[in-house]
Amino acid sequence: LWRVGEMSDILVMVVDARFPVLHFPKSIHNYLRSLNKPFILAFTKCDLLADELVAAWSHEIRDYFQSDIPICPASIYGEGEGGNKGRPKRYVRAKGALGLLSECARLVN
């Protein structure tokens, strides 16, 4: 983590959306903050949870760490689920990656 943090412009921490606080402890949050580099939490496996639960975890993470951490769902619902009816799966997968890319672009201008 030290070497990657040193070389990177933006850090993306990938956490499981089913229980993100297990994968993102306070010690890692403090270390990432000490690097003075922007970082994003990418939630995976969002397709296994209801939208409300993903939103609740996002709120809980921000509240717990008392900061406005950018959180992006890196996995989005497949075809016919979660409001993406009729969309091909590759479009839906690209939507998650594009959301992460746009958040990175926003952080570094």
C-alpha positions in Angstrom: 0.0 0.0 0.0 2.9 2.4 0.8 4.5 2.0 -2.7 1.2 2.3 -4.5 0.2 5.4 -2.5 3.5 7.0 -3.2 3.2 6.6 -7.0 -0.5 7.3 -7.5 -2.3 10.5 -8.2 -5.7 9.1 -7.0 -6.3 6.1 -4.8 -9.3 3.8 -5.3 -10.2 1.5 -2.4 -12.4 -1.3 -3.6 -14.7 -2.6 -0.9 -17.5 -5.1 -0.8 -20.8 -3.2 -0.6 -22.4 -6.0 1.5 -20.3 -4.9 4.6 -17.9 -2.1 3.6 -16.7 -1.2 7.1 -15.1 -4.6 7.3 -12.9 -3.9 4.3 -12.2 -0.2 5.1 -11.1 0.1 8.7 -10.3 3.5 10.3 -6.6 2.8 10.2 -6.6 2.6 6.4 -8.8 5.7 6.2 -6.3 7.6 8.4 -3.3 6.4 6.4 -5.0 7.5 3.1 -5.7 10.9 4.6 -2.1 11.2 5.7 -1.0 10.8 2.0 -2.8 14.1 1.1 -4.1 12.5 -2.1 -7.6 12.2 -3.2 -9.2 8.8 -2.8 -12.5 7.1 -3.8 -14.3 4.2 -2.3 -15.5 1.8 -5.0 -18.4 -0.4 -3.9 -18.4 -3.8 -5.6 -21.2 -6.3 -5.6 -23.9 -3.6 -5.5 -25.9 -5.8 -7.8 -26.5 -8.1 -4.8 -28.1 -5.4 -2.7 -31.1 -3.1 -2.9 -30.4 0.5 -3.9 -31.6 1.7 -0.5 -29.0 -0.5 1.3 -26.2 0.8 -0.9 -27.3 4.4 -0.2 -27.5 3.6 3.6 -24.0 2.2 3.6 -22.7 5.2 1.8 -24.3 7.5 4.3 -23.0 5.4 7.2 -19.4 5.4 5.9 -19.4 9.2 5.5 -21.0 9.7 8.9 -18.6 7.3 10.6 -15.4 8.9 9.1 -16.9 12.5 9.4 -15.8 13.3 5.8 -17.3 13.5 2.4 -15.7 10.5 0.9 -16.6 10.0 -2.8 -18.3 6.6 -3.1 -18.9 5.0 -6.5 -20.7 1.8 -7.2 -18.3 -0.1 -9.4 -20.8 -2.9 -10.1 -24.2 -2.0 -11.3 -27.3 -4.2 -11.8 -27.4 -6.5 -14.8 -30.0 -6.6 -17.5 -33.6 -6.3 -16.3 -32.7 -5.4 -12.7 -32.5 -2.1 -10.8 -34.1 0.1 -13.4 -31.9 -1.0 -16.3 -34.6 -3.0 -18.0 -33.9 -3.6 -21.7 -30.3 -2.4 -21.4 -27.6 -4.9 -22.5 -25.3 -6.0 -19.6 -22.2 -4.6 -21.2 -23.9 -1.1 -21.2 -24.7 -1.5 -17.6 -21.1 -2.6 -16.7 -19.7 0.4 -18.6 -22.0 2.7 -16.7 -20.2 1.7 -13.4 -16.8 2.2 -14.9 -17.7 5.5 -16.4 -19.1 6.7 -13.1 -15.7 5.9 -11.5 -13.8 7.5 -14.3 -15.9 10.7 -14.1 -15.3 10.9 -10.3 -11.5 10.6 -10.8 -11.6 13.3 -13.4 -13.6 15.6 -11.0 -11.0 15.0 -8.3 -8.0 16.0 -10.4 -9.7 18.4 -12.7 
